[in-house]
Every structure is written in C-alpha cells, then in structure tokens.
C-alpha cells in the first residue's frame, strides 16, 4: 500500500490504542493520515483518563473522528468511511449483536480499498456454526460477505486469546489472588495467546509494511505469542509466583449444564468454545483445518 494513505481505526480500547500507536510510529507512515473513530461523548469528555488519551493522540498526529458504530446507521457509517483507504476494526464484541456485520457492510458500501475486520482471536472457520456463541456465528457471516466480493481487499489477523484475558479472574482460568488454575475441557487442551502490544505491531506492519500489498490477499494470517496447554500454564504460574495453585478441570459437559441454567452468560459461552479445543490454537500445520481452496499465511514466534 502507498505510504500516503488515509487510515481509520475503529475504537481506542485495549487493542485499538496499541494499533494506533504502532501505526503512528511505523517508519512507512511519514505522510500517512491516521484517524480514530470515537463516540462524540468520548472526544469531548472531561474525564482525566480520556483527556490524557486525546492529548496522546494529538501528540501522535492522530485525528479523532466522531461516530458511533452502534447507533449510527449503515448509511451514516458508509459516509464516514468513504474518505479512507483502509479501515481497521478494533471494536470487539462489546458493541453487541449485528454490529460487526453492519461495519463490514458499511466498509463495502463505501468502497474502502483495504479492510481488517474485528476477527482478532479464534479461527471461526474451524469452530464452525452452532458453537453456542451467537456472535461467533456472526463472524462467519462477516467472512462470507467478504469472500463474496472482490472490490475491497481484506486480511484477517488471527491472534488467539489476548494474553491479558487468560488472567482475568471472571474468565475463570487463572485467578492469581485465589491461587486457582482451571483447565477448560482438559489439561491437554492448548490455547494461543498474544499480547495486545504485539498485535498492534503486527497490524501496523500488515497495513504499512513493504509486503502489505501481498498480505491483503483476501485470506487469514495466523500469528501467536505463545501456544501452551492448560497444564503448562499452571506450571508457569506456579514457577513465577513461587507458590502452589489449586487445579481443577472444567469439562465441556459442566459448562453446557451451566449454560442451561444461565443461557445468556457470555463468559460461559467463551469457556465452552475454548473447552471444545477447536480453532483456538496454532503453531504448526496440524493445528488448523482448512477447506479446499483456502489460502493461509503463517507467521509466529512473536513472544
């Protein structure tokens, strides 16, 4: 891609901030215009943390663009996206059902040349439909929509789970304060973990690096900081902390039972997917299954 492009990043949360920072600091972006889509209330907020973030963006020559991916219509989003050569979605699932599909439809309607959808994380093709997480099915709808057209070039960056998320007590895998480690599915199940910082660096290189034209080949690219089993995770946590952790395995049947009692529990839905152990880890050719005609790049070892 030319280094005089206009790039729009959607969102400035944990991942979006890292992507924006890496884009602004990339040596190929000397003449690149970088913008971030934020809710108007976030741009004008007097909250000290938000004010500091706006000041940081200003110092990096990043321009805030007002917009709301949830409340704005598809037509309005398309109008916002039209001036940009590349759109990178860093909004995550917090925006709710239908949002990722609406964003993608708006990108295509705007004729954006390059697009990185919010597909950071697991391999939705391998997991397939009916995983128990309805937003995962929507991600497959996004992939189908992209594959049915040839005007917008796209790339999916599959990163596995954010490393920080595996340490989130509410997720129920590693609880440092309580000295507990829980395996999902089995102790042999593996998961690929990547830090948001590394994802930001890789995303900036995908968009702005010398090989960016080849990378945007309407395909998935798999990266990973570490791929480990839950048994290895438990051992590492004990080694680093110097104390023993209580270990338990949460089986797929147990999670399904919990979902019967609480069918809207989003964290249980994540636990079910990771407990099944499909499409959540890679590191060698045997880890991911493909359909005939799929084109996939591998690049790993970021940790």
Secondary structure, DSSP 8 states (H G I E B T S, - for coil): --TT-EEEEE--SHHHHHHHHHHHH-GGGTT-EEEEEE-HHHHH---HHHHHHHHHHHHTTEEEEE--TTTS-HHHHHHHHTT-SEEEE---GGG-TTHHHHHHHHHHHHT-SEEE-S--SS-HHHH-S-SS-HHHHHHHHHHHHHHT-SSSEEEEEE--EEHHHHT-GGGTSEETTTTEEEEES-TT-EEEEE-HHHHHHHHHHHHHSTTHHHH-SSEEEE--SEEEEHHHHHHHHHHHHTS--EEEEE-HHHHHHHHHH-TT-HHHHHHHHHHHTSSS--SSGGG----TT--EEE-----
